[in-house]
Amino acid sequence: MTSDTAPQTGTLSALRRTGPSLWSLGALVIAVIVLAPIVAVIWIAFGPWVTGAEQSDAVARLWSSTMPRYLRTSVLLMAGVGLLTAMVGTGAAWLVARYRFPGVRWIEFALLMPLAVPAYVGAYALVDLLEYAGPVQTFLRGTFGWQTARDYWFPEIRSLGSAIIVLSAALYPYVYLLTRAALREQSGGGEEVAMSLGLGPFGRFRRVALPLARPAIAAGVAIVMMETINDFGTVDYFAVQTLTTGIFTTWLEANSAPGAAQIALVILVLVGALLLVEKASRRRSRFYLLSSRHRPVERQRIKGLAGWTATALCLVPILMGFALPAGVILSHAIDNAEVWADAGLLLALWHTVAVGGIAAVVTVAAAVFLVYGVRLSGRDLPRRLMPVTTIGYAAPGAVLGVGILIPLAQIDHWLADAVQAATSIDIGLVMTGSAFALVLAYAVRFFAIAQGAADGAFGRVSPSIPMAARSLGRSPRQILREIYAPLVSGTLASALLLVFVDCVKELPATLLLRPFNYDTLATRVHEQASLEQLELASPGAVLIMAVGLVAVGLLARANR
């Protein structure tokens, strides 16, 4: 039996003889840098300074009073968002994967569009629409003659329930995308057998489709809940106290870095538990195709009232997750066209493009070096560390902020003191006083995206090609530049764009790590919306959504 394993091993062995140490060492260094912030959080949380009287009292007060509240609210928020996204994402995926109804071709794409709208932008739009001075309540008072809020009851907008709705509307596409793919991969034979046994549509969904798609649903819900615990802008705007807001409060207001690190550690434990549950659900649920000829499920056409009902059901999450926030924000941006020329907006746009672009290039380049170095060296330690480097994507931005800023600030002070002692020149804070810390946080946070793309792209290149190049005397560097680069450039370009888009939308890490008076689009939008100046925040929000739509288009194209 032939296999790609042998040629691949032979190729790597031949290349290693040229000098594997540099690639192996470089891959190891990159892996350590990516993992360092997580290790730093643990060190800060349990370091020797926690035993000091002042810090001990602060940490004790944290665990006895506010920590239980942060934890309870976070768990409720994650459970609510997870349940709602599971229902909406799975239902929408089942409809578009199993049926043909009016508008289904463009609805398949439109259901992904809420990914272009950060959840905090949706929160600003919802409050602007439904608050006391907003158009909805103003219309109700004008229509029914009510004078004040005492004359009628209206749901509290800034609440945990609103946060669950807004986050679910923004995040359900993760569940929808994975579940739709799982439903498409199922064989039509199972559906036909179920139909022959007299099962109706809901019976087939409950007995056949749902059990087979359960691992994909669990994976999507796990991603949603990790994104929920990472959110800061939405919960802060709705005055919902979660573990993430607790990091900001404990660190910046209570001046307790160990306390903030311990909250970050609790978040990491929750994220780790989610990952374990998701992996366990996939391990327990394994299904195989028993036929060598896979025949997909044929979608049934539904007409009349049933078809339009399916269309309406699919339109609800699109309206809530994209049309409503985009419409509200765009209307403000159009009504205040002069804000587009504001110098602060243009400067924030430049900062966003510069930092996001540098971070994207650094992240993809490091991922390529790591993947190629691990494949080239063939040593156990780099190979075992490579999967662990993806933990950065699961770690919320606020957690990375704690793990990056405190150690870098200490290193900055040591470096400045050493240079001043040697040269009498005060260089200031080189890393934390510039965008360096921000670029590092983005690279660690989104390294998993670039690494996964690079690993998949390199794996698709036939091992015989670099082997032939090696036989012609090419070095590992030449093989990377002349052989791999042209073959994987398309995938890496997509990864570059996806990392850039995520950098543009990232808020918690940016708020913690940006230099003084250094605004990006995300921080500018958050700060102005927090001051109830949505008309000033709207142009920045429109730009963020426009960048997000590019990524959604790329994602839709890849999953056609």
N, C-alpha and C positions, 0 to 999 in steps of 0.2 A: 504493500500500500504506500502511495506517495503522499507527502505532506510538505507544507511550507516550513515546518519546524526545522528540519535538517538544513536546508539552504540558508535559513535565517541565522541559525547558530554558526554555520560555517562563515557566513558573511561577517558577523560580528567578531568572530575569533580572528579572522584575517585583519579586520580593522583595528582590533585591540593591540595587535602587535606593533602598530605604528606609534602608539603612545596613548594608552587609555587613562593615564593618571590625571591629566588636565581635565578631560571630560567628566571623569568620575568625581573628582574633587569639586568641580564647578556645579555639578548636579547636586552634590551633597550640601554645598553652601547655600544654594537656592532653596532647597528643602528646609534647611535650618532657619533661614530668614523668614520663610512663610510660617513656620511653626513657632517662631520666637514670641510673637505677641500673646499667644495662648499660654505659653510657659510663664511669661511675665505676669499675666493676670493671676496665676496661681501663686507666684512668688510674692506679689504685692499683697494679696489677700491674707497670706499667712507668714509674712516676713517678720523680722524681729521688732520692727517699729509698732506692730499691733499691740505689743505688751506695754507700751507707754501708757501712763495714766489717762491722758487726754483722749488718745485714740481708743483705748480700751473702753472708756465710758461712751464714746460716740458709737462704737460698734455694738456695745451692749444695748444702747437705746434703740439702735436700728433693728436688732433682732427681736427686741421685746415689744416694739410699738409698730413701726412702719413696714418692716419686712413682711409680716403676715398679710397685711393689706395689699402690698404690692403683689405678692405671690397669688393671693386669692383672686384679685382682679385680672391678673395676667392669665391664670388658668381658665377663668370664665370667658375671657375674651378669645383665647385660643380655641376653646371648646365650641363656642358659638360660631366663630368664623369657620372652623373646620367642618362643623355639621352643615352649615348653610352652603358652603362652597361644594361640599360633597353632593348635596341634593341638586343644586343648580348645575354644576359642571357635569355630573353623571347624567342627569335628565336631558340636558342639551346635547351631550355626545350621543346618547341613545337615539334621539330623534333624528339627528343629521346622518348618523351612520346606518340607520335601519329604514328610513322612509324618505320619499320624495314628496315634497309639498311646495306650495308657492314661495319662491324666493330662496329656496334652500341652498343654491349654489353661492350666492353672495352672503347668506347668513353664516355659512361655514367659516368664511373669512372674518365677517363682522364680529363673531363671537370672540375673536382674539383681540379686538381693538381696545378693550379696557386695559390691556397690558401697557398701552401707550400713556395712560393717565396715572401718575403716581397717586397713591391713596390720599395723601395729604391735600392734593389739589381737589379731589372729589369731596373732601371734608369742607374745604373753603366754599365750594360751589353749593353744597347742600345747605350749609348755614346761611349763606347769602340768599338762597331761594326761600327758605322756610322760617327764618328768624322773624321776630315781632315786626320789624320794619321792612321785611322782605315782601315781594309781590304776592305771595300766596296769602299770608295773613292780612295784608292790606286789602286784597280783594274780598276776603271773607268779611272784614269789618265794614267795607263799603257796601257789600251786597245785603248783609243782614242788619245793618244799623248798629253794630256793636261799637262801643266807645273805647273801652280799655280791655286789658287782658283778663280782668275780673269778670267780664261779661260772657266769656266762653272758655272752653278747655281746649288746649292744644298740646300735643306731645312735647316733652322736653327735648330740644335738639342736641344740646351738648350733653350727651349721656353715653353710658356703656352700650345701650341698644343701638344708638346711631353709629357708634364706632364699629360695631359688629356688621351693620348693614353696609357701611362705606367700604370697609376692608374686604368684605365678601364680594361686593360688586367689582372691586379692583383685582381680586386675586383668583376668582373662580376659573379663569382661563387655564391655570396650571392643571387643575383637575380635568377640565374639559379636553385639553390637548392630549394628555396621557390616556384618558379613558377612550376617547375617539380612536386613537391609534390601536388600543387593545381590542376594541369592538370590530375594527376593520380587519384585524388579523384572525378573527375567529372563523371557523369553517362553517360553510352553509349547511353541512350535513346535520349538525346539531339542531339548527333551527327547523329543518325539514322534519326531523324525527319528532321534535316537540309539537309541530303543527299536526303531524299525523296522529299524535296522541290526544289531540283536541285542546291543546293549550292555546289560549288567546294571546294577544300582544303583551299584556301585563304579566301573564303567566310565563311566557317565554323570557321576558325580561328578568323576572324574579328567579326562575328555575335554571335558566341557561346563561343568559348574557351577564347578569350580575355576578354570579360566582366566578366566572372565567375572567372578568375584568377587575375583580377585587384587588389583586396586587397593584394594578395601575392606579386604581382609586386611592389606595392606601399611600402610594408614593406621592400622588398629587396632593393629598390632604397633608402629608408630612411637610412638603415644601411650603404649602399655604401657612401652616402653623408656625414654621420657622420664619417666614416673612412677617407674620403677625407679631411675633415677639420682637422682631427687629424694628418694627415701626415706631417712630417717635412723633413725626409731624401730626398724624391724625389724632393720636391719643392725647397729645399735648394740647391741641386745638379744642378738643372736646372735654378737656379737664378730667381725663380718666388717668388715674395713677397706676401705672404698671411698673414692672421691673426696669424697663428701659428709661422711663421718666425718673425712676428712683436713682439711677446712676447719675443723671444730671443734677438732681436735687442734692444727693448725698455728697457728691464731689465738689460741685461749684458753689452750693449754698452752705452746706454743713462743713465744708473743707475737710472731708474725710476720704482720702484716697483708698485706704484699706477697706472702708465700708463700701465704696463704689466697686472695688475689685471683688468683694464678696458677693455683691448683687450680680456682678457680671458672671461670677462662677456659678451662681444659681441658674442663670440663663443658660450657660453652657451645659449644665446638668440636664435641664429640660430639653435642650436641643439634642443632646446625646441620647436621651430616653426616646425621643421621637424617631431618631435614626434607627435605634435598636428595634423599636416596635415595627417600623416600616420594613426592615430587613427580615424580621421574624415572620411577618405576614406573607412576604414573598417566598420564604423558605418552606412554610407550611402549605402553600398553595402552588402546586406545579401541575401543569396540564400539557399534554403532548398531542401532536397531530399523528393519528394512526395511519393516515394515508399519505402516500408520496405525492399525490396530486391534490394540492390545496385549492379549494374552490370557495371564494369569498361569499359572504351572505349577499344575496340580491336584495337591493332596497325596494320596498313596496311603495307604490304610489297611493297617496291618500288625497281625496278630492273633497270638494264641498266644504261644509262647516268644519269637519275634522281636520282638513288640510289647513284652513285658515286659523284654526285653534292652535295647531302646532306652530304656525308662523308667529302668532301672537305670543305664545309662551317663550319662544326663542328671542323675541324682540325685547321682552322685559329686562333681562340682564344686560342687553346691549344698550338700552336706553338708560338704565341706572348706572352702568359702569363707564359708558363713553359719551352718549349723546347729551345727557343732562349736564355733567360737569364741563364737557367741551363747549356746549352751547352757552352756559352761564359765563364761563371765563372768556370765550370769544366775544360775546356781546359787550363785556366790560372793556376788552382790548380795542374794539372798534369804536366804542363811545368815547374813549380817551386816547385817541390816536397820537396826541402830542407826547404821550409818555414814551412812545417808541424811540424818540430822539433823546431821551434822558441820558446824561453822561454816566450815571450810576449803572443803568441797565447795560449800556455798551461795555463798560468796564467788567461787569459781572459776566457778560457773555464771553469776553476775551479770557477771563480767568477760567471759566468753565471749559472752553475749547482747549486752552493751553494745558491745564492740569489734566483734564480728561484724556487729551490726545497723548501727552507724555506717558501717563499711567497705562494707557492701552498699549502703546508701543513697548514699554518696559515689560508689561505683563506677558504679552505674546512672545516677545523675544526670550524672556526667562523660561517660559513654558516650552518653547522649542529647544532651548539649550538643555533643560532638564530631561525632556523626553528622549532627545537624541543621545544625551550623555548616558542615560540609564540603559538605553538599547545598545549603546556602543560598549560600555564598560562591562555589562553582564554581571556586576557584583551585587551581592545580596542586600547590603545596607541601602544604597540608593533605590534599588527596586522596591524594597519594603517601605521606604519613606514616601515614595511617589503617591500612592493612594491616600496617605495621611495628609498630604499637602492640600487636599480638597476640603479640609475642615474649615478653611477660611470662609468659604461660601456659606457654611452653616452658622458661623459665628456672626452675631449681629454687629452692625457698625459701631454701636456704643461700646461693646465689649472690646473690639479692636482698638478703639480710641483710648481706652484705659490701658491696654497692654502695649500701646505704642508711645503715647505721649509722655508718660511718667519715666520710663527708661531713657527715651531720647532726650528729655529735658535734663536728666542727670548727666548723660554723656556730653550734651552740649555745654553744660557748665564746666565739666572737667576739661573739655577741649579748649574752651575760652580761657580758663585760668592757666592752662599749660602754655598756650600761645602767648598770653600776656606776660607770663613769667619769663619766657624765653626771648621775646622780641619787644616787649612793652607796647604791643599793639592789641587793642581790644577788638576782636573780630565779631563779638556779639554771639547771638544764638543762631548758628548756621543752619541747623536742621529744623528745630521747632519754630524758629523765626522766619522760615521760608515755607514754600509749598512742598518741601521734601517729605515731611511726615504725612501729608495728605496723599501724595503719590504712592508712598509705601503702603498706606492703609488701603487705597484702591487696589493696588497690586495683590495684596494678601487677600482681600475680600473677594475679588473676582478671578483669582488665579485658577480656580477649578474650571471656569468656562474655557479659558485659553488652553489649559492642560488637556482637558477632554477633547477639544478640537484638534490639538496637535497630535495627541496619541492616536486618535482615530485616523487622521490624515496620513501619518507615517505608517500605520498598520495596513493601509490600503496599497502601499507601494510594494510591488513584487520584489522579494529578496534577491532575485537573480539580477536585477538592474544594478544595485550598488555593488554586487559581487563582480559583475563584469567591469564596472568602473575601477574597482580595486585591482583587478588583474591587469588593467591598463596603466597602473601606477599612480592612480589618484589618491590623495591623502583624505583623511576623514573630513577635514574642512572643505576641501574641494568637492567631495561627494555631496556634502550638505548644500553647498552653494550651487553646484552644477546639475545635480541629479534631483535631490529632494525639493529644493526651493521652487522650481517651475511646476512640479507635480502637486505640491500642497499649497501653493500660493492662494488659490481660490478659497479654500477652507480657512486659511489663516486670516484672509481679508474679512471674512464673515465674523470670525472670532474677534478681530480687532474692532469691528463695528459694534458687536454686542457688548464687549467690555466698555467701550466708550459710552454707549447709551446708559449702561448701569452706573457708570461714574457720574454722568450728568444728573441722574435721579437720586443718587445717594445723599441722604440728609444727616443722620445721626453722627457718622464719622466726620463729615465735613464741618458740622457745628463744633465738634470738640477739637479738631486738629487744624483748622484753618488759622493762618496768621492773623494778627490784629488788623482790623479794617480790610480784610480780604474776603469779599463776597463772591459767591458763585450764584448761578441762577437759582439753585435750590434754596440756598440760605437767604437770598434776597426775597424770594417769593414767600418763604416761611415767616420771615421777620415782618414784612409788610402786611401779610394777611393776619398775623397775630395782633397787629395794631389796628385791625379792622380797615385797612386801606387796600381793599381788593382791587380797586381800579388801578392802583400803582403796581400791584403784584401780577395783574393779568397778562401783560406782555411777556414777562419771564415764564409764566406758566404755559403760555401758548408755545413758546420756543421749546420748552421741555417736552410738551406733547408732540410737537412736530418731529423732534428727534426720536421719540418713542415710536411714532408711526413708521419710521424707516425700519426700525428693528422688527416691528410686527409684520411688515411686508416681507422682510427677509425670512422670518419664522414661518409665515404662511406659505411662502414659496418652497421652503425646505420640507414642508409637511403636506404637500399636495397629494 
